[in-house]
Structure formats: C-alpha cells, structure tokens
C-alpha cells in the first residue's frame, strides 16, 4: 500500500523545521547506508544525534502522534527517529532496498522496518529532478510532494531518488515497525477503519457502525503484536 499523507507538518512547524535543518552542518549521507546502498548513495545527511536533528525530530514525532491518517495506515509500534537528507545538483540515490532491521545507535533499540516514510521539506518548485521512484506490487510510482506532505510505503520496495539537476531536495525519512506485520492485514484494517469513519460521518453512531467497530478491534486483537 502506498499512502500519501497531506500536511503532516503545519505551516508553522514546517517553517521551524526548515530553519533548524537549514542552519545545520551536513555530512556524508553514506554514514547510515548498508553495504549495497552505500555504493549508489550520493547525498548529504544531518548527523543522527546532532542537536539540530534532535530538535527537528521532536517536531515531526509530535505531528505524527496527532495524525489520524498516519496512525490508521501504519498502526505504529515503534518509530525510528526521523533522519534528514539533502540532495543538491548532481546527487542521487540509486535503486536499493532498505535494511530489514535498523538499530538506533544511541538507544541500542532494534526496529523491524515494515514501512518507509519520506516527509518532504522542500516544495517541488525549489528543485528539479529528485523524484522518489518506488517499485512494488502496485507498479512503479514516481513521487514528488508539496513540502509538509509525506509518503508511506512498504520498506520491502525497491526504490530510488532520481538525480537532482537544480536546487536542493530536503526531506526527512524514517522507518516504522507496525503492530501488524502483514502488509495485507494492515491494508484491510486501514480500509475497514476508513469505511467506519465514512459511515459515522454520513449516518452517525448507528448500530451497524458499532458492530463494524467491534469487528475492526477483534481483527486487531487477532493480528496485532503487543509490546
């Protein structure tokens, strides 16, 4: 499932996040790449534990915790703290697959990467190229979203960032370990949750809506991994 989530960051939070990362010192993006990815990765990245990264991380994590579409689509159990990258003219990231397990260096916590996320911090008119191209069972999709919007997609997908030819593509990226490991089960739960919300909006709190809500939570009990 490929899920576009609009306006994850408010205008105020987006402005603040841009200011934080814009004033920070960037390093070589290959520092977090695996052996295969490092061969095709050409970008800049904020050091994971830098003060700027930590401050910007808090803005994004707070926003995600209040975003119903993200919570419904991802059913997050653990979140790898958001990282930040920058692609300037001539930079790109060739085709690769994200590591199945990521380890947060500071905490030592291991996170299974069920979902990958890219939150765009630069508007499309600020750079040329830089599309995120995702290949999966849904076909090949090219993604370039407004600043503040986010794309959520299976971490198992082959994906790449096309070369930037003008300007700078700045974004945050991170991984989610879901409470529901199966992508098919997550999709069914997401669709059921959306149908229940639509029914409530049009019909109110009916007996049917209550029964469907019960079905949703019973499926979640069957499939979810508790802490």
C-alpha positions as CSV (number, residue, x, y, z in Angstrom):
1,X,0.0,0.0,0.0
2,X,1.2,3.4,-1.0
3,X,-0.3,6.1,1.3
4,X,0.1,9.9,0.7
5,X,-0.5,11.9,3.9
6,X,-1.0,15.6,3.3
7,X,0.1,18.4,5.7
8,X,1.8,16.3,8.3
9,X,3.5,19.4,9.4
10,X,1.6,22.6,9.9
11,X,2.8,25.8,8.2
12,X,4.4,26.9,11.5
13,X,6.1,23.6,12.2
14,X,7.3,23.3,8.6
15,X,8.9,26.8,8.8
16,X,10.5,25.9,12.1
17,X,11.8,22.6,10.8
18,X,13.3,24.2,7.6
19,X,15.0,26.8,9.7
20,X,16.6,24.2,12.0
21,X,17.9,21.9,9.3
22,X,18.8,24.8,7.1
23,X,21.3,26.2,9.7
24,X,22.8,22.8,10.5
25,X,26.1,21.3,9.3
26,X,25.5,18.4,6.9
27,X,27.7,15.3,6.5
28,X,28.1,12.4,4.0
29,X,24.8,10.5,3.7
30,X,26.6,7.2,3.3
31,X,27.1,7.0,7.1
32,X,23.8,5.3,7.6
33,X,23.8,3.2,4.4
34,X,24.2,-0.6,4.2
35,X,26.9,-2.2,2.1
36,X,24.7,-2.3,-1.1
37,X,23.1,1.1,-0.6
38,X,26.5,2.8,0.1
39,X,27.5,2.0,-3.5
40,X,24.7,4.0,-5.0
41,X,24.0,6.7,-2.4
42,X,25.2,10.3,-3.1
43,X,23.6,12.8,-0.8
44,X,24.1,14.8,2.4
45,X,22.6,13.9,5.8
46,X,22.4,15.5,9.2
47,X,24.3,13.6,11.9
48,X,21.8,11.4,13.7
49,X,22.4,12.7,17.2
50,X,23.2,16.3,16.4
51,X,21.2,19.0,18.3
52,X,19.6,20.1,15.1
53,X,18.4,16.6,14.2
54,X,17.0,16.0,17.7
55,X,15.1,19.3,17.7
56,X,13.6,18.7,14.2
57,X,12.8,15.0,15.2
58,X,10.7,16.2,18.0
59,X,8.6,18.4,15.7
60,X,7.9,15.5,13.4
61,X,7.3,12.9,16.1
62,X,4.8,15.2,17.8
63,X,3.0,15.8,14.5
64,X,2.8,12.1,13.7
65,X,1.3,11.3,17.1
66,X,-1.6,13.6,16.2
67,X,-2.1,12.5,12.6
68,X,-5.1,10.1,12.3
69,X,-4.3,9.0,8.8
70,X,-0.7,8.0,9.7
71,X,-1.9,6.2,12.8
72,X,-4.6,4.3,10.9
73,X,-2.3,3.4,7.9
74,X,0.8,2.5,9.9
75,X,-0.5,1.2,13.2
76,X,2.9,2.1,14.6
77,X,4.5,0.1,17.3
78,X,8.0,1.6,17.1
79,X,9.4,4.6,15.1
80,X,13.0,5.0,14.1
81,X,13.8,8.6,15.0
82,X,13.5,10.7,11.8
83,X,16.6,11.4,9.8
84,X,17.2,14.3,7.4
85,X,18.8,14.3,4.0
86,X,19.6,16.8,1.2
87,X,20.2,16.2,-2.5
88,X,21.9,19.0,-4.3
89,X,22.6,19.3,-8.0
90,X,24.3,16.1,-9.3
91,X,23.2,14.0,-6.3
92,X,21.0,10.9,-6.4
93,X,20.3,7.6,-4.7
94,X,20.3,4.5,-7.0
95,X,17.9,1.5,-6.7
96,X,18.1,-0.2,-3.3
97,X,16.1,-1.9,-0.6
98,X,16.1,-0.7,3.0
99,X,17.6,-3.0,5.6
100,X,15.1,-5.3,7.3
101,X,16.2,-4.2,10.8
102,X,17.6,-0.9,11.8
103,X,19.5,-0.2,15.1
104,X,19.2,3.1,16.8
105,X,22.8,3.8,17.8
106,X,22.0,5.9,20.9
107,X,19.5,3.6,22.5
108,X,20.6,0.3,21.0
109,X,17.0,-0.5,20.1
110,X,16.3,-2.7,17.1
111,X,13.4,-1.8,14.8
112,X,11.9,-4.1,12.1
113,X,11.3,-1.9,9.1
114,X,7.8,-2.7,7.9
115,X,7.2,0.8,6.4
116,X,9.4,3.5,5.0
117,X,8.4,7.2,5.1
118,X,9.6,10.3,3.3
119,X,8.4,13.7,4.6
120,X,9.2,16.4,2.0
121,X,10.6,19.7,3.4
122,X,11.2,21.4,0.1
123,X,8.5,22.4,-2.3
124,X,8.6,20.9,-5.8
125,X,9.4,24.3,-7.5
126,X,12.5,24.6,-5.4
127,X,14.4,21.8,-7.2
128,X,14.3,19.9,-10.5
129,X,14.5,16.1,-10.5
130,X,14.7,14.3,-7.1
131,X,11.6,12.2,-7.6
132,X,11.2,9.2,-5.3
133,X,10.6,6.2,-7.5
134,X,9.0,3.2,-5.8
135,X,8.6,-0.2,-7.4
136,X,6.3,-2.8,-5.8
137,X,3.2,-4.9,-6.5
138,X,1.3,-1.7,-7.2
139,X,3.6,-0.9,-10.1
140,X,6.2,1.8,-10.4
141,X,5.2,5.2,-8.8
142,X,7.1,8.5,-9.1
143,X,6.5,10.7,-6.0
144,X,7.3,14.4,-5.6
145,X,5.0,16.0,-3.0
146,X,4.5,19.5,-1.6
147,X,6.5,20.5,1.5
148,X,4.9,19.1,4.6
149,X,3.4,16.1,2.9
150,X,4.5,12.6,3.5
151,X,4.6,9.3,1.5
152,X,4.3,6.0,3.4
153,X,5.2,2.8,1.5
154,X,6.4,-0.8,2.1
155,X,10.1,-0.9,3.2
156,X,10.5,-4.0,1.1
157,X,10.0,-2.0,-2.0
158,X,12.9,-1.3,-4.4
159,X,13.2,2.5,-4.6
160,X,15.5,5.2,-5.7
161,X,15.8,9.0,-5.8
162,X,16.3,10.5,-9.2
163,X,19.2,12.9,-9.8
164,X,18.6,16.5,-8.8
165,X,19.6,18.9,-11.6
166,X,18.7,22.2,-9.9
167,X,18.2,23.5,-6.3
168,X,18.1,21.3,-3.3
169,X,15.7,18.5,-2.3
170,X,15.5,18.4,1.5
171,X,13.4,15.8,3.3
172,X,13.1,13.7,6.4
173,X,13.0,9.9,6.2
174,X,12.4,7.2,8.7
175,X,11.0,3.7,9.3
176,X,8.1,2.3,11.2
177,X,7.7,-1.1,12.9
178,X,4.0,-1.8,12.7
179,X,1.9,-3.6,15.3
180,X,0.6,-5.6,12.4
181,X,3.4,-7.2,10.5
182,X,1.5,-8.3,7.4
183,X,1.0,-5.6,4.7
184,X,-2.2,-7.3,3.5
185,X,-3.7,-7.3,7.0
186,X,-2.7,-3.6,7.6
187,X,-4.4,-2.7,4.3
188,X,-7.6,-4.5,5.2
189,X,-7.6,-2.8,8.6
190,X,-7.0,0.6,7.1
191,X,-9.8,0.2,4.6
192,X,-12.2,-1.0,7.3
193,X,-11.3,1.9,9.5
194,X,-11.9,4.4,6.6
195,X,-15.2,2.8,5.8
196,X,-16.3,3.0,9.5
197,X,-15.3,6.7,9.6
198,X,-17.3,7.4,6.4
199,X,-20.3,5.6,7.8
200,X,-20.2,7.5,11.0
201,X,-19.8,10.8,9.1
202,X,-22.9,10.1,6.9
203,X,-25.1,8.1,9.3
204,X,-24.0,8.9,12.8
205,X,-23.3,6.4,15.6
206,X,-25.6,3.6,14.2
207,X,-25.8,0.0,15.4
208,X,-24.1,-1.0,12.2
209,X,-21.2,1.3,12.9
210,X,-20.8,-0.1,16.4
211,X,-20.8,-3.7,15.1
212,X,-18.2,-2.8,12.4
213,X,-16.0,-1.1,15.0
214,X,-16.2,-4.3,17.1
215,X,-15.1,-6.3,14.0
216,X,-12.2,-3.9,13.5
217,X,-10.9,-4.3,17.0
218,X,-11.4,-8.1,17.0
219,X,-9.3,-8.3,13.9
220,X,-6.7,-6.1,15.5
221,X,-6.7,-8.4,18.6
222,X,-6.0,-11.4,16.3
223,X,-3.2,-9.7,14.3
224,X,-1.6,-7.1,16.5
225,X,1.7,-7.6,18.3
226,X,1.6,-6.3,21.8
227,X,4.7,-4.7,23.5
